[in-house]
Amino acid sequence: MAVKQISVFIENRVGGLAEVTDALGSANINIRALSISETSDFGILRLIVDDVNKAAKVMREGGFICQVTDVLAVAGEDKPGSIAKIISALTKGNVDMEYAYAFFAKNEDLAYMIVRVDDEEMDRAVRYLKDNGIQVVDEEDVMNL
């Protein structure tokens, strides 16, 4: 049930993010969701894209350091409390989230959340989410949003 995410390390300077997004756009790679965290020197850009292998190749050829990781994609109603329900389910299962970010799909009444948990906790996280009525979305579904 995991979705592949690419993390790209970029220098924290004017134009750094533009270089990554321009390279992906030029390679006809569609960004479905993104999150960026930064320090004073560098940023970590986390992306859900429609072709993660091609994106990783483009990034490496462009001189960027990148990594592909497994994350969970979950869907909830686009209304107050939906994110709390997702986090509560993981908390009940004693699943530690490393990070999370949300995105919305056009023409749907659902909101989506990307959740990174330790690889060893992935199956337990999926079980607790499903047991609490939360839809875990597979990679194909995310690409078709």
C-alpha positions in Angstrom: 0.0 0.0 0.0 3.0 2.3 0.0 3.4 5.2 -2.3 6.8 6.2 -3.6 8.0 9.7 -2.6 11.2 11.4 -3.9 13.1 13.6 -1.5 15.5 16.1 -3.1 18.1 18.0 -1.1 18.5 21.5 -2.4 20.7 24.4 -1.4 18.7 27.1 0.5 19.2 30.0 -2.0 17.2 32.0 -4.5 16.4 29.8 -7.5 17.2 26.4 -5.9 13.5 25.3 -5.9 13.0 26.7 -9.4 15.9 24.6 -10.7 14.2 21.4 -9.4 10.7 22.2 -10.6 11.9 23.4 -14.0 13.9 20.2 -14.5 10.9 18.1 -13.6 8.6 20.1 -15.8 11.0 19.9 -18.7 11.0 16.1 -18.3 7.2 16.1 -18.4 6.9 14.9 -14.8 3.8 16.0 -13.0 4.0 17.0 -9.4 1.0 15.7 -7.4 2.0 16.9 -4.0 5.0 18.6 -2.3 6.4 19.7 1.0 9.5 21.6 1.7 11.3 21.9 5.0 14.4 24.0 5.4 17.3 25.0 7.5 19.5 28.1 6.9 21.7 26.1 4.5 19.6 23.6 2.7 16.0 22.3 2.1 14.4 18.9 1.7 11.8 18.9 -1.0 9.5 15.9 -0.7 7.5 15.2 -3.8 4.8 12.8 -5.0 5.1 12.7 -8.7 3.6 10.7 -11.5 6.9 8.9 -12.4 9.2 8.6 -9.4 11.9 6.6 -11.2 12.2 9.1 -14.0 12.1 12.0 -11.5 15.0 10.4 -9.6 17.0 10.0 -12.8 16.4 13.6 -13.8 17.4 14.8 -10.4 20.6 12.8 -10.3 21.5 13.8 -13.8 21.0 17.4 -12.8 23.4 17.0 -9.9 20.9 16.8 -7.1 21.1 14.4 -4.2 17.8 12.5 -3.9 16.3 9.5 -2.3 13.1 7.5 -2.9 11.2 6.4 0.1 7.9 4.7 0.9 5.1 6.7 2.4 1.4 6.1 3.1 -1.3 8.1 1.3 -4.6 8.3 3.1 -7.9 9.9 2.1 -10.4 11.6 4.4 -13.4 13.8 4.0 -12.5 17.4 3.2 -14.0 18.7 6.5 -12.8 19.8 9.9 -11.5 16.9 12.0 -10.5 14.6 9.2 -6.8 15.0 9.8 -7.3 14.6 13.6 -9.0 11.2 12.9 -6.0 10.0 10.8 -3.5 11.1 13.5 -5.7 9.6 16.3 -5.8 6.2 14.5 -2.0 6.2 14.3 -1.7 7.3 17.9 -4.0 4.5 19.1 -1.7 2.1 17.2 1.3 3.6 18.9 2.7 4.4 15.4 5.3 7.2 15.4 5.0 9.6 12.4 8.2 11.0 11.1 6.4 13.7 9.2 3.2 14.3 7.2 1.8 16.8 4.7 -1.6 17.2 3.1 -2.9 18.0 -0.4 -6.2 18.2 -2.2 -7.4 16.7 -5.5 -9.4 18.7 -8.0 -13.0 17.6 -8.5 -13.1 15.5 -5.4 -14.6 15.9 -1.9 -11.6 14.2 -0.3 -8.4 15.6 1.2 -5.3 13.5 1.1 -2.5 13.2 3.6 1.0 11.7 3.1 2.4 10.1 6.2 5.9 8.8 6.7 6.3 6.1 9.3 9.3 3.8 9.9 9.4 1.0 7.3 9.0 -1.6 10.1 5.8 0.1 11.3 4.2 0.4 7.8 2.0 -2.7 8.1 0.8 -1.9 11.6 0.0 1.7 10.5 -2.1 0.5 7.6 -3.9 -1.9 9.9 -4.8 0.7 12.4 -5.8 3.2 9.8 -8.2 0.7 8.1 -9.5 -0.5 11.5 -10.5 3.1 12.2 -12.3 3.5 8.9 -9.6 5.5 7.1 -9.0 4.8 3.4 -5.4 4.0 2.6 -4.8 4.9 -1.1 -2.4 3.0 -3.3 0.1 4.6 -5.8 -2.1 4.1 -8.8 -5.0 5.9 -7.2 -2.8 8.8 -6.3 -1.5 9.1 -9.8 -5.0 9.2 -11.2 -6.1 12.1 -9.0 
